[in-house]
């Protein structure tokens, strides 16, 4: 019984919130460099039109970003011009 209680307590501790690393931003960073650092991770892009687009960063070029597995449109990808992005929102906690 003691082993069972210890196992449950350990499981409860391990299932707590998981914190991701906050991004480090320097003076020379750009939208492209921030997105390149997030390659393979989910981000939310706020566009100049006011629309939010959520997806996984697949590739970043000097002018474009390719987002895969769009939220709410899982069978679609998006290619967005970097100049139309106002902000990059990153999830730092689970």
PDB file of N, CA, C and O in Angstrom:
ATOM      1  N   UNK A   1       0.823  -1.188   0.000  1.00  0.00           N
ATOM      2  CA  UNK A   1       0.000   0.000   0.000  1.00  0.00           C
ATOM      3  C   UNK A   1       0.872   1.259   0.000  1.00  0.00           C
ATOM      4  O   UNK A   1       0.558   2.247  -0.663  1.00  0.00           O
ATOM      5  N   UNK A   2       1.962   1.203   0.750  1.00  0.00           N
ATOM      6  CA  UNK A   2       2.856   2.347   0.826  1.00  0.00           C
ATOM      7  C   UNK A   2       3.480   2.633  -0.547  1.00  0.00           C
ATOM      8  O   UNK A   2       3.648   3.791  -0.929  1.00  0.00           O
ATOM      9  N   UNK A   3       3.817   1.577  -1.276  1.00  0.00           N
ATOM     10  CA  UNK A   3       4.385   1.727  -2.618  1.00  0.00           C
ATOM     11  C   UNK A   3       3.373   2.357  -3.563  1.00  0.00           C
ATOM     12  O   UNK A   3       3.732   3.191  -4.393  1.00  0.00           O
ATOM     13  N   UNK A   4       2.117   1.964  -3.441  1.00  0.00           N
ATOM     14  CA  UNK A   4       1.066   2.525  -4.282  1.00  0.00           C
ATOM     15  C   UNK A   4       0.902   4.015  -4.024  1.00  0.00           C
ATOM     16  O   UNK A   4       0.796   4.796  -4.969  1.00  0.00           O
ATOM     17  N   UNK A   5       0.879   4.419  -2.763  1.00  0.00           N
ATOM     18  CA  UNK A   5       0.752   5.839  -2.420  1.00  0.00           C
ATOM     19  C   UNK A   5       1.959   6.633  -2.906  1.00  0.00           C
ATOM     20  O   UNK A   5       1.809   7.756  -3.387  1.00  0.00           O
ATOM     21  N   UNK A   6       3.146   6.062  -2.784  1.00  0.00           N
ATOM     22  CA  UNK A   6       4.350   6.738  -3.268  1.00  0.00           C
ATOM     23  C   UNK A   6       4.300   6.894  -4.782  1.00  0.00           C
ATOM     24  O   UNK A   6       4.708   7.927  -5.313  1.00  0.00           O
ATOM     25  N   UNK A   7       3.808   5.882  -5.475  1.00  0.00           N
ATOM     26  CA  UNK A   7       3.687   5.951  -6.937  1.00  0.00           C
ATOM     27  C   UNK A   7       2.689   7.021  -7.355  1.00  0.00           C
ATOM     28  O   UNK A   7       2.933   7.762  -8.308  1.00  0.00           O
ATOM     29  N   UNK A   8       1.573   7.105  -6.651  1.00  0.00           N
ATOM     30  CA  UNK A   8       0.560   8.119  -6.969  1.00  0.00           C
ATOM     31  C   UNK A   8       1.112   9.516  -6.713  1.00  0.00           C
ATOM     32  O   UNK A   8       0.895  10.420  -7.520  1.00  0.00           O
ATOM     33  N   UNK A   9       1.819   9.706  -5.609  1.00  0.00           N
ATOM     34  CA  UNK A   9       2.402  11.012  -5.294  1.00  0.00           C
ATOM     35  C   UNK A   9       3.437  11.414  -6.339  1.00  0.00           C
ATOM     36  O   UNK A   9       3.471  12.568  -6.767  1.00  0.00           O
ATOM     37  N   UNK A  10       4.274  10.477  -6.748  1.00  0.00           N
ATOM     38  CA  UNK A  10       5.280  10.758  -7.768  1.00  0.00           C
ATOM     39  C   UNK A  10       4.627  11.105  -9.096  1.00  0.00           C
ATOM     40  O   UNK A  10       5.075  12.023  -9.782  1.00  0.00           O
ATOM     41  N   UNK A  11       3.586  10.392  -9.466  1.00  0.00           N
ATOM     42  CA  UNK A  11       2.863  10.673 -10.710  1.00  0.00           C
ATOM     43  C   UNK A  11       2.246  12.060 -10.681  1.00  0.00           C
ATOM     44  O   UNK A  11       2.279  12.777 -11.682  1.00  0.00           O
ATOM     45  N   UNK A  12       1.686  12.442  -9.547  1.00  0.00           N
ATOM     46  CA  UNK A  12       1.074  13.767  -9.421  1.00  0.00           C
ATOM     47  C   UNK A  12       2.117  14.865  -9.585  1.00  0.00           C
ATOM     48  O   UNK A  12       1.846  15.886 -10.216  1.00  0.00           O
ATOM     49  N   UNK A  13       3.301  14.665  -9.025  1.00  0.00           N
ATOM     50  CA  UNK A  13       4.362  15.657  -9.170  1.00  0.00           C
ATOM     51  C   UNK A  13       4.848  15.766 -10.608  1.00  0.00           C
ATOM     52  O   UNK A  13       5.108  16.866 -11.095  1.00  0.00           O
ATOM     53  N   UNK A  14       4.972  14.641 -11.284  1.00  0.00           N
ATOM     54  CA  UNK A  14       5.467  14.644 -12.660  1.00  0.00           C
ATOM     55  C   UNK A  14       4.443  15.168 -13.650  1.00  0.00           C
ATOM     56  O   UNK A  14       4.813  15.600 -14.741  1.00  0.00           O
ATOM     57  N   UNK A  15       3.181  15.141 -13.304  1.00  0.00           N
ATOM     58  CA  UNK A  15       2.129  15.609 -14.202  1.00  0.00           C
ATOM     59  C   UNK A  15       1.842  17.089 -14.028  1.00  0.00           C
ATOM     60  O   UNK A  15       0.886  17.597 -14.616  1.00  0.00           O
ATOM     61  N   UNK A  16       2.629  17.789 -13.249  1.00  0.00           N
ATOM     62  CA  UNK A  16       2.443  19.220 -13.033  1.00  0.00           C
ATOM     63  C   UNK A  16       2.734  19.992 -14.305  1.00  0.00           C
ATOM     64  O   UNK A  16       3.062  19.393 -15.329  1.00  0.00           O
ATOM     65  N   UNK A  17       2.620  21.309 -14.260  1.00  0.00           N
ATOM     66  CA  UNK A  17       2.845  22.115 -15.453  1.00  0.00           C
ATOM     67  C   UNK A  17       4.281  22.001 -15.953  1.00  0.00           C
ATOM     68  O   UNK A  17       5.230  21.968 -15.169  1.00  0.00           O
ATOM     69  N   UNK A  18       4.418  21.943 -17.269  1.00  0.00           N
ATOM     70  CA  UNK A  18       5.723  21.865 -17.910  1.00  0.00           C
ATOM     71  C   UNK A  18       6.018  23.230 -18.512  1.00  0.00           C
ATOM     72  O   UNK A  18       5.190  23.781 -19.237  1.00  0.00           O
ATOM     73  N   UNK A  19       7.185  23.778 -18.218  1.00  0.00           N
ATOM     74  CA  UNK A  19       7.530  25.102 -18.705  1.00  0.00           C
ATOM     75  C   UNK A  19       8.523  24.998 -19.851  1.00  0.00           C
ATOM     76  O   UNK A  19       9.555  24.336 -19.735  1.00  0.00           O
ATOM     77  N   UNK A  20       8.205  25.657 -20.954  1.00  0.00           N
ATOM     78  CA  UNK A  20       9.118  25.721 -22.086  1.00  0.00           C
ATOM     79  C   UNK A  20      10.031  26.926 -21.877  1.00  0.00           C
ATOM     80  O   UNK A  20       9.729  27.819 -21.086  1.00  0.00           O
ATOM     81  N   UNK A  21      11.116  26.936 -22.577  1.00  0.00           N
ATOM     82  CA  UNK A  21      12.055  28.030 -22.426  1.00  0.00           C
ATOM     83  C   UNK A  21      11.529  29.273 -23.123  1.00  0.00           C
ATOM     84  O   UNK A  21      11.051  29.204 -24.255  1.00  0.00           O
ATOM     85  N   UNK A  22      11.618  30.389 -22.456  1.00  0.00           N
ATOM     86  CA  UNK A  22      11.209  31.663 -23.020  1.00  0.00           C
ATOM     87  C   UNK A  22      12.233  32.074 -24.083  1.00  0.00           C
ATOM     88  O   UNK A  22      13.421  31.795 -23.925  1.00  0.00           O
ATOM     89  N   UNK A  23      11.796  32.728 -25.154  1.00  0.00           N
ATOM     90  CA  UNK A  23      12.741  33.076 -26.219  1.00  0.00           C
ATOM     91  C   UNK A  23      13.710  34.174 -25.784  1.00  0.00           C
ATOM     92  O   UNK A  23      13.332  35.100 -25.067  1.00  0.00           O
ATOM     93  N   UNK A  24      14.947  34.060 -26.221  1.00  0.00           N
ATOM     94  CA  UNK A  24      15.934  35.115 -26.002  1.00  0.00           C
ATOM     95  C   UNK A  24      15.905  36.024 -27.220  1.00  0.00           C
ATOM     96  O   UNK A  24      16.050  35.558 -28.350  1.00  0.00           O
ATOM     97  N   UNK A  25      15.718  37.318 -26.992  1.00  0.00           N
ATOM     98  CA  UNK A  25      15.627  38.275 -28.092  1.00  0.00           C
ATOM     99  C   UNK A  25      16.784  39.255 -27.971  1.00  0.00           C
ATOM    100  O   UNK A  25      17.039  39.802 -26.898  1.00  0.00           O
ATOM    101  N   UNK A  26      17.479  39.471 -29.080  1.00  0.00           N
ATOM    102  CA  UNK A  26      18.588  40.426 -29.093  1.00  0.00           C
ATOM    103  C   UNK A  26      18.277  41.556 -30.070  1.00  0.00           C
ATOM    104  O   UNK A  26      17.287  41.505 -30.800  1.00  0.00           O
ATOM    105  N   UNK A  27      19.129  42.567 -30.073  1.00  0.00           N
ATOM    106  CA  UNK A  27      18.919  43.736 -30.936  1.00  0.00           C
ATOM    107  C   UNK A  27      18.918  43.384 -32.415  1.00  0.00           C
ATOM    108  O   UNK A  27      18.254  44.050 -33.208  1.00  0.00           O
ATOM    109  N   UNK A  28      19.649  42.353 -32.792  1.00  0.00           N
ATOM    110  CA  UNK A  28      19.769  42.007 -34.207  1.00  0.00           C
ATOM    111  C   UNK A  28      18.688  41.041 -34.690  1.00  0.00           C
ATOM    112  O   UNK A  28      18.657  40.706 -35.874  1.00  0.00           O
ATOM    113  N   UNK A  29      17.799  40.585 -33.801  1.00  0.00           N
ATOM    114  CA  UNK A  29      16.759  39.630 -34.196  1.00  0.00           C
ATOM    115  C   UNK A  29      15.713  40.264 -35.100  1.00  0.00           C
ATOM    116  O   UNK A  29      15.409  41.454 -35.010  1.00  0.00           O
ATOM    117  N   UNK A  30      15.178  39.426 -35.972  1.00  0.00           N
ATOM    118  CA  UNK A  30      14.094  39.820 -36.870  1.00  0.00           C
ATOM    119  C   UNK A  30      12.980  38.789 -36.737  1.00  0.00           C
ATOM    120  O   UNK A  30      13.136  37.775 -36.058  1.00  0.00           O
ATOM    121  N   UNK A  31      11.860  39.059 -37.391  1.00  0.00           N
ATOM    122  CA  UNK A  31      10.768  38.081 -37.411  1.00  0.00           C
ATOM    123  C   UNK A  31      11.293  36.761 -37.984  1.00  0.00           C
ATOM    124  O   UNK A  31      10.966  35.689 -37.475  1.00  0.00           O
ATOM    125  N   UNK A  32      12.103  36.840 -39.040  1.00  0.00           N
ATOM    126  CA  UNK A  32      12.637  35.628 -39.678  1.00  0.00           C
ATOM    127  C   UNK A  32      13.526  34.839 -38.723  1.00  0.00           C
ATOM    128  O   UNK A  32      13.437  33.612 -38.678  1.00  0.00           O
ATOM    129  N   UNK A  33      14.380  35.514 -37.960  1.00  0.00           N
ATOM    130  CA  UNK A  33      15.274  34.791 -37.047  1.00  0.00           C
ATOM    131  C   UNK A  33      14.505  34.157 -35.888  1.00  0.00           C
ATOM    132  O   UNK A  33      14.851  33.063 -35.441  1.00  0.00           O
ATOM    133  N   UNK A  34      13.471  34.833 -35.401  1.00  0.00           N
ATOM    134  CA  UNK A  34      12.641  34.257 -34.334  1.00  0.00           C
ATOM    135  C   UNK A  34      11.904  33.028 -34.857  1.00  0.00           C
ATOM    136  O   UNK A  34      11.834  32.007 -34.173  1.00  0.00           O
ATOM    137  N   UNK A  35      11.353  33.124 -36.073  1.00  0.00           N
ATOM    138  CA  UNK A  35      10.639  31.988 -36.658  1.00  0.00           C
ATOM    139  C   UNK A  35      11.586  30.827 -36.960  1.00  0.00           C
ATOM    140  O   UNK A  35      11.212  29.668 -36.781  1.00  0.00           O
ATOM    141  N   UNK A  36      12.787  31.117 -37.408  1.00  0.00           N
ATOM    142  CA  UNK A  36      13.768  30.067 -37.680  1.00  0.00           C
ATOM    143  C   UNK A  36      14.104  29.306 -36.395  1.00  0.00           C
ATOM    144  O   UNK A  36      14.271  28.087 -36.422  1.00  0.00           O
ATOM    145  N   UNK A  37      14.201  30.013 -35.282  1.00  0.00           N
ATOM    146  CA  UNK A  37      14.479  29.365 -33.999  1.00  0.00           C
ATOM    147  C   UNK A  37      13.311  28.496 -33.537  1.00  0.00           C
ATOM    148  O   UNK A  37      13.497  27.592 -32.722  1.00  0.00           O
ATOM    149  N   UNK A  38      12.114  28.762 -34.050  1.00  0.00           N
ATOM    150  CA  UNK A  38      10.918  28.007 -33.661  1.00  0.00           C
ATOM    151  C   UNK A  38      10.563  26.918 -34.663  1.00  0.00           C
ATOM    152  O   UNK A  38       9.465  26.365 -34.601  1.00  0.00           O
ATOM    153  N   UNK A  39      11.460  26.598 -35.577  1.00  0.00           N
ATOM    154  CA  UNK A  39      11.187  25.592 -36.606  1.00  0.00           C
ATOM    155  C   UNK A  39      10.771  24.266 -35.973  1.00  0.00           C
ATOM    156  O   UNK A  39      11.450  23.747 -35.087  1.00  0.00           O
ATOM    157  N   UNK A  40       9.640  23.724 -36.443  1.00  0.00           N
ATOM    158  CA  UNK A  40       9.106  22.481 -35.909  1.00  0.00           C
ATOM    159  C   UNK A  40       8.170  22.673 -34.729  1.00  0.00           C
ATOM    160  O   UNK A  40       7.604  21.700 -34.229  1.00  0.00           O
ATOM    161  N   UNK A  41       7.997  23.906 -34.274  1.00  0.00           N
ATOM    162  CA  UNK A  41       7.132  24.188 -33.123  1.00  0.00           C
ATOM    163  C   UNK A  41       5.906  24.979 -33.565  1.00  0.00           C
ATOM    164  O   UNK A  41       5.908  25.609 -34.623  1.00  0.00           O
ATOM    165  N   UNK A  42       4.850  24.938 -32.736  1.00  0.00           N
ATOM    166  CA  UNK A  42       3.618  25.670 -33.038  1.00  0.00           C
ATOM    167  C   UNK A  42       3.756  27.125 -32.608  1.00  0.00           C
ATOM    168  O   UNK A  42       4.250  27.423 -31.521  1.00  0.00           O
ATOM    169  N   UNK A  43       3.315  28.015 -33.472  1.00  0.00           N
ATOM    170  CA  UNK A  43       3.327  29.447 -33.189  1.00  0.00           C
ATOM    171  C   UNK A  43       1.997  30.049 -33.626  1.00  0.00           C
ATOM    172  O   UNK A  43       1.250  29.455 -34.404  1.00  0.00           O
ATOM    173  N   UNK A  44       1.723  31.230 -33.112  1.00  0.00           N
ATOM    174  CA  UNK A  44       0.583  32.023 -33.564  1.00  0.00           C
ATOM    175  C   UNK A  44       1.162  33.283 -34.191  1.00  0.00           C
ATOM    176  O   UNK A  44       1.915  34.012 -33.545  1.00  0.00           O
ATOM    177  N   UNK A  45       0.813  33.540 -35.448  1.00  0.00           N
ATOM    178  CA  UNK A  45       1.270  34.742 -36.137  1.00  0.00           C
ATOM    179  C   UNK A  45       0.126  35.740 -36.185  1.00  0.00           C
ATOM    180  O   UNK A  45      -0.965  35.406 -36.649  1.00  0.00           O
ATOM    181  N   UNK A  46       0.357  36.958 -35.715  1.00  0.00           N
ATOM    182  CA  UNK A  46      -0.627  38.028 -35.826  1.00  0.00           C
ATOM    183  C   UNK A  46      -0.259  38.815 -37.078  1.00  0.00           C
ATOM    184  O   UNK A  46       0.831  39.379 -37.173  1.00  0.00           O
ATOM    185  N   UNK A  47      -1.181  38.847 -38.036  1.00  0.00           N
ATOM    186  CA  UNK A  47      -0.931  39.526 -39.300  1.00  0.00           C
ATOM    187  C   UNK A  47      -1.374  40.980 -39.226  1.00  0.00           C
ATOM    188  O   UNK A  47      -2.144  41.353 -38.340  1.00  0.00           O
ATOM    189  N   UNK A  48      -0.896  41.790 -40.142  1.00  0.00           N
ATOM    190  CA  UNK A  48      -1.282  43.209 -40.176  1.00  0.00           C
ATOM    191  C   UNK A  48      -2.772  43.393 -40.377  1.00  0.00           C
ATOM    192  O   UNK A  48      -3.329  44.417 -39.982  1.00  0.00           O
ATOM    193  N   UNK A  49      -3.425  42.419 -40.985  1.00  0.00           N
ATOM    194  CA  UNK A  49      -4.872  42.488 -41.197  1.00  0.00           C
ATOM    195  C   UNK A  49      -5.640  42.266 -39.896  1.00  0.00           C
ATOM    196  O   UNK A  49      -6.852  42.477 -39.852  1.00  0.00           O
ATOM    197  N   UNK A  50      -4.940  41.836 -38.820  1.00  0.00           N
ATOM    198  CA  UNK A  50      -5.579  41.558 -37.547  1.00  0.00           C
ATOM    199  C   UNK A  50      -5.897  40.092 -37.351  1.00  0.00           C
ATOM    200  O   UNK A  50      -6.311  39.689 -36.264  1.00  0.00           O
ATOM    201  N   UNK A  51      -5.710  39.287 -38.384  1.00  0.00           N
ATOM    202  CA  UNK A  51      -6.001  37.854 -38.318  1.00  0.00           C
ATOM    203  C   UNK A  51      -4.866  37.115 -37.610  1.00  0.00           C
ATOM    204  O   UNK A  51      -3.693  37.450 -37.781  1.00  0.00           O
ATOM    205  N   UNK A  52      -5.227  36.108 -36.815  1.00  0.00           N
ATOM    206  CA  UNK A  52      -4.248  35.218 -36.196  1.00  0.00           C
ATOM    207  C   UNK A  52      -4.213  33.911 -36.973  1.00  0.00           C
ATOM    208  O   UNK A  52      -5.258  33.354 -37.310  1.00  0.00           O
ATOM    209  N   UNK A  53      -3.006  33.423 -37.258  1.00  0.00           N
ATOM    210  CA  UNK A  53      -2.827  32.147 -37.942  1.00  0.00           C
ATOM    211  C   UNK A  53      -1.953  31.279 -37.044  1.00  0.00           C
ATOM    212  O   UNK A  53      -0.846  31.673 -36.677  1.00  0.00           O
ATOM    213  N   UNK A  54      -2.456  30.092 -36.691  1.00  0.00           N
ATOM    214  CA  UNK A  54      -1.726  29.174 -35.819  1.00  0.00           C
ATOM    215  C   UNK A  54      -1.302  27.950 -36.614  1.00  0.00           C
ATOM    216  O   UNK A  54      -2.113  27.341 -37.311  1.00  0.00           O
ATOM    217  N   UNK A  55      -0.032  27.594 -36.507  1.00  0.00           N
ATOM    218  CA  UNK A  55       0.464  26.416 -37.200  1.00  0.00           C
ATOM    219  C   UNK A  55       1.881  26.085 -36.773  1.00  0.00           C
ATOM    220  O   UNK A  55       2.462  26.757 -35.922  1.00  0.00           O
ATOM    221  N   UNK A  56       2.426  25.042 -37.373  1.00  0.00           N
ATOM    222  CA  UNK A  56       3.784  24.592 -37.085  1.00  0.00           C
ATOM    223  C   UNK A  56       4.729  25.164 -38.126  1.00  0.00           C
ATOM    224  O   UNK A  56       4.486  25.039 -39.326  1.00  0.00           O
ATOM    225  N   UNK A  57       5.812  25.796 -37.670  1.00  0.00           N
ATOM    226  CA  UNK A  57       6.790  26.393 -38.589  1.00  0.00           C
ATOM    227  C   UNK A  57       7.517  25.271 -39.314  1.00  0.00           C
ATOM    228  O   UNK A  57       8.201  24.454 -38.696  1.00  0.00           O
ATOM    229  N   UNK A  58       7.363  25.243 -40.624  1.00  0.00           N
ATOM    230  CA  UNK A  58       7.986  24.214 -41.462  1.00  0.00           C
ATOM    231  C   UNK A  58       9.280  24.730 -42.082  1.00  0.00           C
ATOM    232  O   UNK A  58      10.304  24.046 -42.048  1.00  0.00           O
ATOM    233  N   UNK A  59       9.236  25.947 -42.654  1.00  0.00           N
ATOM    234  CA  UNK A  59      10.413  26.523 -43.314  1.00  0.00           C
ATOM    235  C   UNK A  59      10.320  28.041 -43.280  1.00  0.00           C
ATOM    236  O   UNK A  59       9.231  28.615 -43.249  1.00  0.00           O
ATOM    237  N   UNK A  60      11.495  28.682 -43.287  1.00  0.00           N
ATOM    238  CA  UNK A  60      11.564  30.143 -43.303  1.00  0.00           C
ATOM    239  C   UNK A  60      12.577  30.548 -44.365  1.00  0.00           C
ATOM    240  O   UNK A  60      13.701  30.045 -44.387  1.00  0.00           O
ATOM    241  N   UNK A  61      12.169  31.463 -45.247  1.00  0.00           N
ATOM    242  CA  UNK A  61      13.064  32.025 -46.259  1.00  0.00           C
ATOM    243  C   UNK A  61      13.210  33.516 -45.958  1.00  0.00           C
ATOM    244  O   UNK A  61      12.554  34.020 -45.047  1.00  0.00           O
ATOM    245  N   UNK A  62      14.054  34.231 -46.701  1.00  0.00           N
ATOM    246  CA  UNK A  62      14.184  35.667 -46.442  1.00  0.00           C
ATOM    247  C   UNK A  62      12.876  36.458 -46.606  1.00  0.00           C
ATOM    248  O   UNK A  62      12.750  37.553 -46.057  1.00  0.00           O
ATOM    249  N   UNK A  63      11.904  35.915 -47.353  1.00  0.00           N
ATOM    250  CA  UNK A  63      10.660  36.658 -47.579  1.00  0.00           C
ATOM    251  C   UNK A  63       9.397  35.942 -47.119  1.00  0.00           C
ATOM    252  O   UNK A  63       8.351  36.576 -46.981  1.00  0.00           O
ATOM    253  N   UNK A  64       9.472  34.623 -46.877  1.00  0.00           N
ATOM    254  CA  UNK A  64       8.262  33.841 -46.600  1.00  0.00           C
ATOM    255  C   UNK A  64       8.454  32.901 -45.417  1.00  0.00           C
ATOM    256  O   UNK A  64       9.575  32.533 -45.066  1.00  0.00           O
ATOM    257  N   UNK A  65       7.317  32.520 -44.807  1.00  0.00           N
ATOM    258  CA  UNK A  65       7.306  31.458 -43.803  1.00  0.00           C
ATOM    259  C   UNK A  65       6.249  30.442 -44.219  1.00  0.00           C
ATOM    260  O   UNK A  65       5.160  30.812 -44.660  1.00  0.00           O
ATOM    261  N   UNK A  66       6.579  29.156 -44.074  1.00  0.00           N
ATOM    262  CA  UNK A  66       5.656  28.071 -44.404  1.00  0.00           C
ATOM    263  C   UNK A  66       5.149  27.489 -43.094  1.00  0.00           C
ATOM    264  O   UNK A  66       5.929  26.957 -42.303  1.00  0.00           O
ATOM    265  N   UNK A  67       3.825  27.588 -42.859  1.00  0.00           N
ATOM    266  CA  UNK A  67       3.192  26.996 -41.684  1.00  0.00           C
ATOM    267  C   UNK A  67       2.434  25.753 -42.103  1.00  0.00           C
ATOM    268  O   UNK A  67       1.692  25.774 -43.085  1.00  0.00           O
ATOM    269  N   UNK A  68       2.617  24.673 -41.366  1.00  0.00           N
ATOM    270  CA  UNK A  68       1.913  23.418 -41.635  1.00  0.00           C
ATOM    271  C   UNK A  68       0.918  23.157 -40.509  1.00  0.00           C
ATOM    272  O   UNK A  68       1.000  23.761 -39.439  1.00  0.00           O
ATOM    273  N   UNK A  69      -0.019  22.253 -40.765  1.00  0.00           N
ATOM    274  CA  UNK A  69      -1.023  21.832 -39.782  1.00  0.00           C
ATOM    275  C   UNK A  69      -1.683  23.039 -39.124  1.00  0.00           C
ATOM    276  O   UNK A  69      -1.576  23.242 -37.915  1.00  0.00           O
ATOM    277  N   UNK A  70      -2.358  23.825 -39.931  1.00  0.00           N
ATOM    278  CA  UNK A  70      -3.028  25.019 -39.421  1.00  0.00           C
ATOM    279  C   UNK A  70      -4.131  24.644 -38.445  1.00  0.00           C
ATOM    280  O   UNK A  70      -4.860  23.675 -38.661  1.00  0.00           O
ATOM    281  N   UNK A  71      -4.249  25.403 -37.386  1.00  0.00           N
ATOM    282  CA  UNK A  71      -5.283  25.164 -36.384  1.00  0.00           C
ATOM    283  C   UNK A  71      -6.656  25.427 -36.993  1.00  0.00           C
ATOM    284  O   UNK A  71      -6.902  26.497 -37.549  1.00  0.00           O
ATOM    285  N   UNK A  72      -7.542  24.449 -36.885  1.00  0.00           N
ATOM    286  CA  UNK A  72      -8.878  24.571 -37.455  1.00  0.00           C
ATOM    287  C   UNK A  72      -8.939  24.212 -38.929  1.00  0.00           C
ATOM    288  O   UNK A  72     -10.027  24.095 -39.493  1.00  0.00           O
ATOM    289  N   UNK A  73      -7.789  24.037 -39.556  1.00  0.00           N
ATOM    290  CA  UNK A  73      -7.700  23.674 -40.977  1.00  0.00           C
ATOM    291  C   UNK A  73      -6.549  22.687 -41.146  1.00  0.00           C
ATOM    292  O   UNK A  73      -5.582  22.965 -41.855  1.00  0.00           O
ATOM    293  N   UNK A  74      -6.661  21.542 -40.496  1.00  0.00           N
ATOM    294  CA  UNK A  74      -5.568  20.582 -40.402  1.00  0.00           C
ATOM    295  C   UNK A  74      -5.075  20.043 -41.742  1.00  0.00           C
ATOM    296  O   UNK A  74      -3.940  19.573 -41.831  1.00  0.00           O
ATOM    297  N   UNK A  75      -5.900  20.101 -42.783  1.00  0.00           N
ATOM    298  CA  UNK A  75      -5.483  19.588 -44.088  1.00  0.00           C
ATOM    299  C   UNK A  75      -4.873  20.675 -44.963  1.00  0.00           C
ATOM    300  O   UNK A  75      -4.651  20.459 -46.154  1.00  0.00           O
ATOM    301  N   UNK A  76      -4.600  21.840 -44.386  1.00  0.00           N
ATOM    302  CA  UNK A  76      -4.079  22.970 -45.145  1.00  0.00           C
ATOM    303  C   UNK A  76      -2.744  23.427 -44.571  1.00  0.00           C
ATOM    304  O   UNK A  76      -2.481  23.280 -43.377  1.00  0.00           O
ATOM    305  N   UNK A  77      -1.910  23.981 -45.440  1.00  0.00           N
ATOM    306  CA  UNK A  77      -0.691  24.680 -45.056  1.00  0.00           C
ATOM    307  C   UNK A  77      -0.847  26.129 -45.499  1.00  0.00           C
ATOM    308  O   UNK A  77      -1.744  26.449 -46.279  1.00  0.00           O
ATOM    309  N   UNK A  78       0.018  26.998 -45.007  1.00  0.00           N
ATOM    310  CA  UNK A  78      -0.014  28.404 -45.412  1.00  0.00           C
ATOM    311  C   UNK A  78       1.402  28.878 -45.685  1.00  0.00           C
ATOM    312  O   UNK A  78       2.348  28.480 -45.005  1.00  0.00           O
ATOM    313  N   UNK A  79       1.534  29.724 -46.677  1.00  0.00           N
ATOM    314  CA  UNK A  79       2.788  30.416 -46.958  1.00  0.00           C
ATOM    315  C   UNK A  79       2.484  31.899 -46.786  1.00  0.00           C
ATOM    316  O   UNK A  79       1.641  32.450 -47.494  1.00  0.00           O
ATOM    317  N   UNK A  80       3.169  32.544 -45.848  1.00  0.00           N
ATOM    318  CA  UNK A  80       2.859  33.919 -45.460  1.00  0.00           C
ATOM    319  C   UNK A  80       4.087  34.787 -45.679  1.00  0.00           C
ATOM    320  O   UNK A  80       5.206  34.396 -45.346  1.00  0.00           O
ATOM    321  N   UNK A  81       3.867  35.973 -46.244  1.00  0.00           N
ATOM    322  CA  UNK A  81       4.953  36.932 -46.436  1.00  0.00           C
ATOM    323  C   UNK A  81       5.390  37.483 -45.078  1.00  0.00           C
ATOM    324  O   UNK A  81       4.551  37.891 -44.275  1.00  0.00           O
ATOM    325  N   UNK A  82       6.685  37.496 -44.823  1.00  0.00           N
ATOM    326  CA  UNK A  82       7.198  37.986 -43.546  1.00  0.00           C
ATOM    327  C   UNK A  82       6.817  39.441 -43.302  1.00  0.00           C
ATOM    328  O   UNK A  82       6.615  39.846 -42.157  1.00  0.00           O
ATOM    329  N   UNK A  83       6.719  40.226 -44.368  1.00  0.00           N
ATOM    330  CA  UNK A  83       6.385  41.645 -44.200  1.00  0.00           C
ATOM    331  C   UNK A  83       4.951  41.857 -43.719  1.00  0.00           C
ATOM    332  O   UNK A  83       4.613  42.946 -43.256  1.00  0.00           O
ATOM    333  N   UNK A  84       4.105  40.834 -43.824  1.00  0.00           N
ATOM    334  CA  UNK A  84       2.722  40.977 -43.365  1.00  0.00           C
ATOM    335  C   UNK A  84       2.527  40.513 -41.920  1.00  0.00           C
ATOM    336  O   UNK A  84       1.404  40.535 -41.416  1.00  0.00           O
ATOM    337  N   UNK A  85       3.604  40.094 -41.246  1.00  0.00           N
ATOM    338  CA  UNK A  85       3.512  39.599 -39.871  1.00  0.00           C
ATOM    339  C   UNK A  85       3.819  40.734 -38.897  1.00  0.00           C
ATOM    340  O   UNK A  85       4.863  41.381 -38.986  1.00  0.00           O
ATOM    341  N   UNK A  86       2.890  40.967 -37.961  1.00  0.00           N
ATOM    342  CA  UNK A  86       3.099  41.973 -36.921  1.00  0.00           C
ATOM    343  C   UNK A  86       3.784  41.392 -35.697  1.00  0.00           C
ATOM    344  O   UNK A  86       4.661  42.028 -35.113  1.00  0.00           O
ATOM    345  N   UNK A  87       3.382  40.171 -35.300  1.00  0.00           N
ATOM    346  CA  UNK A  87       3.989  39.577 -34.106  1.00  0.00           C
ATOM    347  C   UNK A  87       3.994  38.062 -34.198  1.00  0.00           C
ATOM    348  O   UNK A  87       3.225  37.460 -34.947  1.00  0.00           O
ATOM    349  N   UNK A  88       4.885  37.461 -33.415  1.00  0.00           N
ATOM    350  CA  UNK A  88       4.976  36.008 -33.285  1.00  0.00           C
ATOM    351  C   UNK A  88       4.668  35.686 -31.828  1.00  0.00           C
ATOM    352  O   UNK A  88       5.341  36.176 -30.921  1.00  0.00           O
ATOM    353  N   UNK A  89       3.652  34.864 -31.611  1.00  0.00           N
ATOM    354  CA  UNK A  89       3.275  34.474 -30.250  1.00  0.00           C
ATOM    355  C   UNK A  89       3.711  33.033 -30.025  1.00  0.00           C
ATOM    356  O   UNK A  89       3.426  32.152 -30.835  1.00  0.00           O
ATOM    357  N   UNK A  90       4.412  32.803 -28.905  1.00  0.00           N
ATOM    358  CA  UNK A  90       4.972  31.492 -28.593  1.00  0.00           C
ATOM    359  C   UNK A  90       4.367  30.964 -27.305  1.00  0.00           C
ATOM    360  O   UNK A  90       4.132  31.725 -26.366  1.00  0.00           O
ATOM    361  N   UNK A  91       4.122  29.688 -27.260  1.00  0.00           N
ATOM    362  CA  UNK A  91       3.624  29.063 -26.039  1.00  0.00           C
ATOM    363  C   UNK A  91       4.814  28.735 -25.150  1.00  0.00           C
ATOM    364  O   UNK A  91       5.727  28.025 -25.570  1.00  0.00           O
ATOM    365  N   UNK A  92       4.809  29.248 -23.924  1.00  0.00           N
ATOM    366  CA  UNK A  92       5.928  29.009 -23.018  1.00  0.00           C
ATOM    367  C   UNK A  92       5.565  28.087 -21.866  1.00  0.00           C
ATOM    368  O   UNK A  92       6.437  27.744 -21.067  1.00  0.00           O
ATOM    369  N   UNK A  93       4.285  27.669 -21.749  1.00  0.00           N
ATOM    370  CA  UNK A  93       3.859  26.709 -20.723  1.00  0.00           C
ATOM    371  C   UNK A  93       2.855  25.761 -21.305  1.00  0.00           C
ATOM    372  O   UNK A  93       2.133  26.087 -22.248  1.00  0.00           O
ATOM    373  N   UNK A  94       2.818  24.581 -20.731  1.00  0.00           N
ATOM    374  CA  UNK A  94       1.826  23.582 -21.148  1.00  0.00           C
ATOM    375  C   UNK A  94       0.645  23.660 -20.224  1.00  0.00           C
ATOM    376  O   UNK A  94      -0.317  22.908 -20.386  1.00  0.00           O
TER     377      UNK A  94
END
